[in-house]
Amino acid sequence: FSDMKFIPFYLVFGLFVFLQSCGNKQVEENKLLREKVISIHDEVMPKMGQLKSFEKAALQKASEMNGLDDPDLEKIDSLKNLAVQLNQAYEGMFIWMRQYKNEDGDQTPEEVKVYLEEQMILVTQVNEEIKEALANANRLLGS
C-alpha cells in the first residue's frame, strides 16, 4: 500500500509533462503560422509604391481623356474605378497592418492559433486584392 501513495504523484507528473509537450508543440506550430502570415504580407508589401503610381497614372489618363473632343466615357469610368480599386488595395494593407498583433500577449497557445488563422485569412485577402488591382492596372494602362 505504500506504493499507492506515489501513483497519483506519477500520474499528475506524467500528465503535466504530457500537457507541457502539447503546449510546446502548439507554440512551435504558431511560430510557423506567424511566419506564413508575415511571408504573405512581405510578398506584396514592396508593391505598395506601384499601387500609388498606377492610381496617379489612371487618374491622369482619365483627366486627359476627359479633355478630348469626343471622350470615351466608358474608358474614363474604367480608369476612375481602377484608381479607386488601387487606393482600396493600398489602404487595405495599412488597415490590416494596424490591427495585426505581432506579440502573443497573455493568450494561450490555442488562442494564438485561432488569432493567427484569422490573420491568415485577412492577409491573404489583402494580398489577393493587391495582385488583382495591379493586374487590372497593367491591363487598363497598358504597362
Secondary structure, 3 states (H helix, E strand, C coil): CHHHHHHHHHHHHHHHHHHHHHHHHHHHHHHHHHHHHHHHHHHHHHHHHHHHHHHHHHHHHHHHHHCCCCCCHHHHHHHHHHHHHHHHHHHHHHHHHHHCCCCCCCCCHHHHHHHHHHHHHHHHHHHHHHHHHHHHHHHHHCC
